[in-house]
């Protein structure tokens, strides 16, 4: 494939046209748009949201998106929405082995979504769901998610996202963010596995840096938005919409990928995690995982997120007189974790790429016995945790697991045994 062109920045006021002169000048909706195009607004926030929070994009398209209707229900056995569709979940640590991509059964992006954990409620725009994507077929239809924006974390296989605003190529190590209500399709190039966060709450944004200052973590310039592109031959296509926790399908007379020009700050984008500016400790104590936050979906309670997207990329460990892996802990936040590649330092053998874990609110967790013993006796010379990428979807709302998570065959029934060798080490003469 030829390399794609992108625009740089997060939340920028972009402008792009695939045909010169397609963007109106001096107004958004002229009486007659250039080239006979139709003006259409996609709003990702309330019209009266503060300017800094307002997200919208004007599109100039060959055919408006209103030319679709007559939606009918579309059944999906493994896609769930909101806490109401979860199962009673015991306060146990949970872990799943990697699930292979099925063979002999065609699965596109929509069919391949398998919900693992849910919380909140899409209708009240609170909470999120974490899905496991298992795909082996490119989409011949179009997907629009009215319930939330999608954050896709590829783990196996490259993916091409064609959206109304242009095209994005992503591979393991990168992420892609798709706004609520934006039409897209996904092309895959073999067995494909990814983690997907469906965020019902406030749109993801970059976290505030506070005492860190003006540099660090994810830099806005490293997020890449597409340039305008459209399909020349507008054929009828099936459109699948997720709305109110259900899938609906209808035939559209023409493809929605007919946007010739656009401008605004509500865009899909991708980000390569190798650009993340890691900030760690150079004196003592393992830093809180919040220092690895790439994106956050805030709530009305300062400092408590609807969802934080946190990564654990390659990084130097240089702390003195410090137990370097994460400490044993219980959090008010619920943690859903995945491993893209390499090893995770707190569970080097038991947590495999493509696997997942869940540690709900106030569920104790931390290094397994092997990791504890190794870290307790390690020579504390500077060393680099390299060739690794783990991540966490962290939420203020307690997760409920789904039937697929419980009975899909990948649940590690012996997970809790990794802590059983931890013995009473108390000594009065220590």
C-alpha positions as CSV (number, residue, x, y, z in Angstrom):
1,X,0.0,0.0,0.0
2,X,1.1,3.5,-0.7
3,X,1.9,5.5,2.4
4,X,-0.9,7.8,3.5
5,X,-0.7,11.5,4.3
6,X,-1.8,12.8,7.7
7,X,-2.3,16.1,9.5
8,X,-0.5,16.5,12.9
9,X,-2.1,17.4,16.2
10,X,-4.7,16.5,18.8
11,X,-8.0,18.5,18.8
12,X,-6.7,20.9,16.2
13,X,-8.9,23.0,13.9
14,X,-8.0,21.1,10.8
15,X,-9.1,21.8,7.2
16,X,-8.7,19.4,4.3
17,X,-10.0,19.1,0.7
18,X,-9.5,16.3,-1.8
19,X,-10.6,18.7,-4.6
20,X,-9.3,22.2,-4.8
21,X,-11.9,24.8,-4.0
22,X,-14.3,22.4,-2.3
23,X,-14.1,24.2,1.1
24,X,-16.4,27.2,1.3
25,X,-14.7,30.4,2.3
26,X,-15.9,32.8,5.0
27,X,-19.0,30.7,6.0
28,X,-19.9,27.1,6.8
29,X,-23.2,26.7,5.0
30,X,-23.4,28.9,1.9
31,X,-26.5,29.0,-0.2
32,X,-24.8,26.9,-2.8
33,X,-21.7,24.9,-1.6
34,X,-18.8,24.6,-4.0
35,X,-18.9,21.9,-6.7
36,X,-22.6,21.2,-5.9
37,X,-21.7,19.6,-2.6
38,X,-23.9,19.3,0.5
39,X,-22.9,20.9,3.8
40,X,-23.3,18.6,6.9
41,X,-22.3,19.2,10.5
42,X,-21.1,16.5,12.9
43,X,-21.4,17.7,16.5
44,X,-19.5,15.8,19.2
45,X,-20.6,18.2,22.0
46,X,-23.5,20.4,23.0
47,X,-23.8,23.5,20.8
48,X,-23.3,25.6,24.0
49,X,-20.3,23.8,25.3
50,X,-17.4,26.1,26.3
51,X,-15.2,26.9,23.3
52,X,-12.3,24.8,24.7
53,X,-14.7,21.8,25.0
54,X,-16.7,22.3,21.8
55,X,-16.0,19.6,19.2
56,X,-17.5,19.6,15.7
57,X,-16.6,19.1,12.0
58,X,-18.2,20.5,8.9
59,X,-18.3,18.1,6.0
60,X,-18.9,18.8,2.3
61,X,-20.2,15.7,0.7
62,X,-21.6,14.5,-2.6
63,X,-24.7,13.0,-0.9
64,X,-25.9,13.8,2.6
65,X,-26.1,11.0,5.2
66,X,-29.8,11.4,5.6
67,X,-30.3,9.0,2.6
68,X,-30.5,5.9,4.8
69,X,-33.4,4.6,6.9
70,X,-35.6,1.7,7.6
71,X,-33.3,0.2,10.1
72,X,-34.0,-3.3,11.3
73,X,-32.5,-5.1,14.3
74,X,-29.3,-7.1,13.8
75,X,-28.5,-9.8,16.3
76,X,-25.1,-10.1,17.9
77,X,-24.4,-12.8,20.4
78,X,-21.2,-11.4,22.0
79,X,-21.6,-7.6,21.9
80,X,-22.9,-6.1,25.2
81,X,-23.5,-2.6,26.5
82,X,-23.7,-1.2,30.0
83,X,-23.6,-2.7,33.5
84,X,-27.2,-4.1,33.0
85,X,-25.8,-6.6,30.5
86,X,-23.0,-7.9,32.6
87,X,-23.0,-10.9,34.9
88,X,-22.8,-10.9,38.7
89,X,-19.0,-10.5,39.2
90,X,-17.3,-11.8,42.4
91,X,-14.6,-9.6,43.9
92,X,-11.8,-11.9,42.6
93,X,-8.8,-11.0,40.5
94,X,-9.4,-12.4,37.0
95,X,-7.2,-13.2,34.1
96,X,-7.7,-14.5,30.6
97,X,-5.3,-16.4,28.3
98,X,-4.9,-15.2,24.7
99,X,-7.9,-16.1,22.6
100,X,-6.9,-17.4,19.1
101,X,-8.6,-15.8,16.1
102,X,-11.1,-18.4,14.9
103,X,-10.5,-20.2,11.6
104,X,-13.2,-21.5,9.2
105,X,-15.6,-18.7,10.2
106,X,-15.6,-15.3,8.6
107,X,-15.4,-12.5,11.2
108,X,-15.2,-8.8,10.2
109,X,-14.8,-5.9,12.7
110,X,-18.4,-6.0,13.7
111,X,-18.8,-9.8,14.0
112,X,-15.5,-10.0,15.7
113,X,-16.4,-7.8,18.7
114,X,-16.5,-9.9,21.9
115,X,-17.4,-7.8,25.0
116,X,-15.3,-8.8,28.1
117,X,-16.3,-6.2,30.7
118,X,-19.0,-3.5,31.0
119,X,-20.0,-0.7,33.4
120,X,-22.1,2.4,33.3
121,X,-24.9,3.1,30.8
122,X,-24.7,4.3,27.2
123,X,-28.0,6.1,27.4
124,X,-26.8,8.3,30.3
125,X,-23.4,8.6,28.7
126,X,-21.5,7.1,31.7
127,X,-19.0,4.3,31.7
128,X,-17.4,2.1,29.1
129,X,-17.1,-1.4,27.7
130,X,-13.9,-3.3,26.9
131,X,-14.1,-5.6,23.9
132,X,-11.8,-8.2,22.5
133,X,-11.7,-8.0,18.7
134,X,-11.1,-11.3,16.8
135,X,-11.2,-10.6,13.0
136,X,-10.1,-12.4,9.8
137,X,-12.1,-10.6,7.1
138,X,-12.3,-7.0,5.8
139,X,-15.6,-5.2,6.1
140,X,-17.9,-4.9,3.1
141,X,-20.3,-2.9,5.2
142,X,-20.1,0.3,7.2
143,X,-20.3,0.8,11.0
144,X,-21.5,3.8,13.0
145,X,-21.5,3.8,16.8
146,X,-24.0,6.2,18.2
147,X,-23.3,5.0,21.8
148,X,-19.7,6.0,22.2
149,X,-16.3,6.7,20.7
150,X,-14.0,3.8,20.1
151,X,-10.4,3.4,21.1
152,X,-8.8,0.5,19.2
153,X,-5.5,-1.0,20.4
154,X,-4.2,-3.5,17.8
155,X,-2.3,-6.5,19.2
156,X,-2.0,-8.8,16.2
157,X,-2.2,-7.7,12.5
158,X,-2.3,-4.4,10.7
159,X,-5.6,-2.6,10.1
160,X,-6.8,0.1,7.6
161,X,-9.6,2.4,8.8
162,X,-11.6,4.1,6.1
163,X,-13.7,6.9,7.6
164,X,-15.8,9.7,6.3
165,X,-12.9,12.1,6.9
166,X,-10.2,10.0,5.4
167,X,-8.0,6.9,5.8
168,X,-5.8,5.7,8.7
169,X,-3.3,2.8,8.8
170,X,-2.5,1.3,12.2
171,X,-0.4,-1.6,13.4
172,X,0.4,-3.1,16.8
173,X,2.1,-0.4,18.9
174,X,-0.3,2.2,17.6
175,X,-3.8,3.2,18.6
176,X,-6.7,4.7,16.7
177,X,-9.5,6.9,18.1
178,X,-12.9,7.0,16.3
179,X,-15.4,9.7,17.4
180,X,-19.0,8.8,18.3
181,X,-21.3,8.9,15.2
182,X,-18.6,8.7,12.6
183,X,-19.0,6.1,9.8
184,X,-16.1,3.8,9.1
185,X,-15.0,0.4,7.8
186,X,-12.0,-1.7,8.6
187,X,-9.7,-3.7,6.3
188,X,-7.6,-6.5,7.8
189,X,-4.7,-8.4,6.2
190,X,-4.9,-11.7,8.0
191,X,-5.8,-12.9,11.5
192,X,-6.3,-9.8,13.6
193,X,-6.7,-9.3,17.3
194,X,-7.2,-6.0,19.1
195,X,-8.5,-4.5,22.3
196,X,-11.3,-2.0,22.0
197,X,-12.5,0.5,24.5
198,X,-16.1,1.8,23.9
199,X,-16.3,5.0,25.8
200,X,-19.9,6.1,26.6
201,X,-18.7,9.2,28.6
202,X,-16.9,12.4,27.9
203,X,-14.7,12.2,24.8
204,X,-11.1,11.3,25.4
205,X,-8.7,14.2,25.8
206,X,-5.0,14.6,26.7
207,X,-4.5,14.7,30.5
208,X,-3.4,17.9,32.2
209,X,0.3,18.0,33.0
210,X,0.2,20.0,36.2
211,X,3.6,20.0,38.0
212,X,5.2,18.0,35.0
213,X,5.2,21.3,33.1
214,X,4.7,21.8,29.4
215,X,6.5,18.7,28.1
216,X,6.0,15.0,28.8
217,X,3.6,12.1,28.3
218,X,1.8,12.1,24.9
219,X,2.6,15.2,22.8
220,X,-0.3,16.6,20.7
221,X,1.9,16.8,17.6
222,X,2.3,13.0,17.5
223,X,-1.4,12.4,16.9
224,X,-2.2,12.1,13.3
225,X,-5.5,12.9,11.6
226,X,-6.4,11.9,8.0
227,X,-6.7,14.1,5.0
228,X,-9.9,14.2,2.9
229,X,-10.5,11.3,0.6
230,X,-13.6,9.9,-1.0
231,X,-14.7,6.9,-3.0
232,X,-15.2,7.7,-6.7
233,X,-17.8,5.0,-7.3
234,X,-20.7,5.5,-4.9
235,X,-22.3,2.1,-4.6
236,X,-25.1,1.0,-2.3
237,X,-23.8,-0.4,1.0
238,X,-25.2,-1.9,4.2
239,X,-24.9,0.5,7.2
240,X,-24.8,-1.0,10.7
241,X,-25.5,1.4,13.6
242,X,-25.1,0.7,17.2
243,X,-27.7,2.7,19.1
244,X,-29.1,2.1,22.6
245,X,-27.0,-0.9,23.1
246,X,-28.3,-2.7,20.0
247,X,-27.2,-3.1,16.4
248,X,-29.4,-2.0,13.6
249,X,-28.9,-2.4,9.8
250,X,-30.2,-0.7,6.7
251,X,-29.2,-0.2,3.1
252,X,-27.8,3.1,2.1
253,X,-28.2,4.0,-1.6
254,X,-24.6,5.3,-1.7
255,X,-21.4,4.8,0.3
256,X,-21.0,7.4,3.2
257,X,-17.4,7.8,2.2
258,X,-18.3,10.6,-0.2
259,X,-16.9,13.6,1.8
260,X,-14.8,15.8,-0.6
261,X,-13.7,18.4,2.0
262,X,-14.0,19.1,5.7
263,X,-12.9,21.3,8.5
264,X,-13.2,21.1,12.3
265,X,-11.7,19.5,15.4
266,X,-13.8,16.4,15.7
267,X,-11.7,13.9,13.8
268,X,-10.5,10.3,13.9
269,X,-6.8,10.1,14.7
270,X,-4.0,7.6,15.4
271,X,-1.0,7.6,17.8
272,X,2.2,5.6,17.9
273,X,3.0,4.7,21.5
274,X,6.7,4.8,20.8
275,X,6.4,8.6,20.9
276,X,5.2,8.6,24.5
277,X,7.5,10.6,26.7
278,X,7.9,8.4,29.8
279,X,8.4,10.1,33.1
280,X,9.6,7.8,36.0
281,X,11.4,7.9,39.3
282,X,15.1,8.7,39.4
283,X,15.3,8.6,43.2
284,X,13.0,6.2,45.0
285,X,9.5,4.6,44.9
286,X,7.6,3.3,41.9
287,X,5.4,6.1,40.5
288,X,1.6,5.9,40.4
289,X,0.4,4.5,37.0
290,X,-1.3,7.8,36.4
291,X,2.1,9.1,35.2
292,X,1.6,6.8,32.1
293,X,-1.8,8.2,31.1
294,X,-2.1,8.8,27.3
295,X,-5.8,9.9,27.2
296,X,-8.5,10.5,29.7
297,X,-12.3,10.7,29.7
298,X,-13.1,12.9,32.7
299,X,-16.1,12.9,35.0
300,X,-17.7,15.7,37.0
301,X,-15.5,14.7,39.9
302,X,-12.0,16.2,39.4
303,X,-9.3,13.6,39.3
304,X,-11.6,10.6,38.9
305,X,-12.0,9.4,35.4
306,X,-14.8,7.8,33.5
307,X,-11.9,6.0,31.7
308,X,-8.1,6.5,31.6
309,X,-6.1,4.9,28.9
310,X,-2.7,4.1,30.5
311,X,0.3,2.4,28.8
312,X,3.4,0.7,30.2
313,X,5.9,1.1,27.4
314,X,9.7,0.6,27.4
315,X,11.2,2.6,30.2
316,X,14.3,2.9,32.4
317,X,14.2,1.8,36.0
318,X,16.7,3.7,38.2
319,X,15.2,4.1,41.6
320,X,17.4,3.5,44.7
321,X,16.4,1.2,47.6
322,X,13.1,0.6,45.9
323,X,10.9,-2.4,45.1
324,X,10.6,-1.6,41.4
325,X,7.5,-3.5,40.2
326,X,4.1,-2.1,41.2
327,X,3.4,-2.6,44.8
328,X,0.5,-4.6,46.2
329,X,-2.5,-2.4,46.2
330,X,-6.3,-1.9,46.2
331,X,-7.8,0.9,44.2
332,X,-11.0,2.8,44.1
333,X,-10.6,2.6,40.3
334,X,-11.3,-0.6,38.4
335,X,-8.5,-1.8,36.1
336,X,-8.8,-3.8,32.9
337,X,-5.4,-4.7,31.5
338,X,-4.0,-6.1,28.2
339,X,-0.6,-7.0,26.9
340,X,0.3,-6.0,23.3
341,X,3.8,-7.6,23.2
342,X,6.7,-8.6,25.5
343,X,6.5,-9.2,29.2
344,X,4.8,-7.3,32.0
345,X,7.2,-6.9,34.9
346,X,4.7,-7.7,37.7
347,X,3.8,-11.1,36.1
348,X,6.5,-12.0,33.7
349,X,5.4,-15.6,33.0
350,X,1.7,-15.7,33.6
351,X,0.5,-12.8,31.5
352,X,0.9,-13.4,27.8
353,X,0.5,-11.1,24.7
354,X,-3.1,-11.0,23.7
355,X,-4.2,-11.9,27.3
356,X,-6.2,-9.7,29.7
357,X,-6.8,-9.2,33.4
358,X,-9.4,-7.6,35.6
359,X,-8.8,-6.1,39.0
360,X,-12.0,-4.5,40.1
361,X,-12.4,-1.7,42.6
362,X,-10.8,-2.6,45.9
363,X,-9.7,-6.1,44.7
364,X,-6.1,-6.7,46.0
365,X,-3.5,-7.3,43.4
366,X,0.2,-6.9,42.6
367,X,3.3,-8.9,41.7
368,X,3.1,-12.6,41.7
369,X,5.4,-14.6,44.0
370,X,8.1,-15.1,41.4
371,X,8.2,-11.4,40.5
372,X,8.2,-10.4,44.2
373,X,11.2,-12.7,45.0
374,X,13.1,-11.5,42.0
375,X,12.5,-7.8,42.6
376,X,13.3,-8.2,46.3
377,X,16.8,-9.6,45.6
378,X,17.7,-7.8,42.4
379,X,20.8,-5.7,42.1
380,X,19.5,-2.2,41.8
381,X,21.6,-1.0,38.9
382,X,19.9,1.1,36.2
383,X,18.2,-1.2,33.7
384,X,15.7,-0.8,30.9
385,X,12.4,-2.6,30.6
386,X,12.5,-3.0,26.9
387,X,10.5,-4.6,24.1
388,X,7.2,-4.4,26.0
389,X,3.9,-2.7,25.8
390,X,1.1,-3.2,28.2
391,X,-1.9,-1.0,28.8
392,X,-4.9,-0.4,31.1
393,X,-8.4,0.9,30.8
394,X,-9.0,2.3,34.2
395,X,-12.5,3.4,35.3
396,X,-14.2,4.8,38.3
397,X,-17.2,2.4,37.7
398,X,-16.9,-1.2,38.8
399,X,-16.8,-3.6,35.9
400,X,-19.1,-6.5,35.3
401,X,-17.9,-9.4,33.3
402,X,-19.9,-10.9,30.4
403,X,-21.0,-14.4,29.7
404,X,-18.4,-14.7,27.0
405,X,-15.7,-13.6,29.5
406,X,-16.8,-16.3,32.0
407,X,-17.6,-19.1,29.5
408,X,-15.6,-18.3,26.4
409,X,-12.8,-20.8,27.3
410,X,-10.0,-18.3,28.0
411,X,-10.6,-17.6,31.7
412,X,-7.6,-18.6,33.8
413,X,-9.2,-20.5,36.7
414,X,-5.9,-20.8,38.5
415,X,-4.9,-17.1,38.4
416,X,-5.1,-16.5,42.2
417,X,-2.6,-19.3,42.8
418,X,0.2,-17.1,41.6
419,X,0.2,-15.3,45.0
420,X,-0.1,-18.4,47.2
421,X,3.7,-19.0,47.6
422,X,3.9,-15.6,49.4
423,X,4.8,-16.6,52.9
424,X,4.8,-14.8,56.2
425,X,8.3,-13.2,56.3
426,X,7.9,-11.3,59.5
427,X,11.0,-11.3,61.7
428,X,11.4,-9.4,65.0
429,X,15.1,-8.9,64.4
430,X,14.7,-7.4,60.9
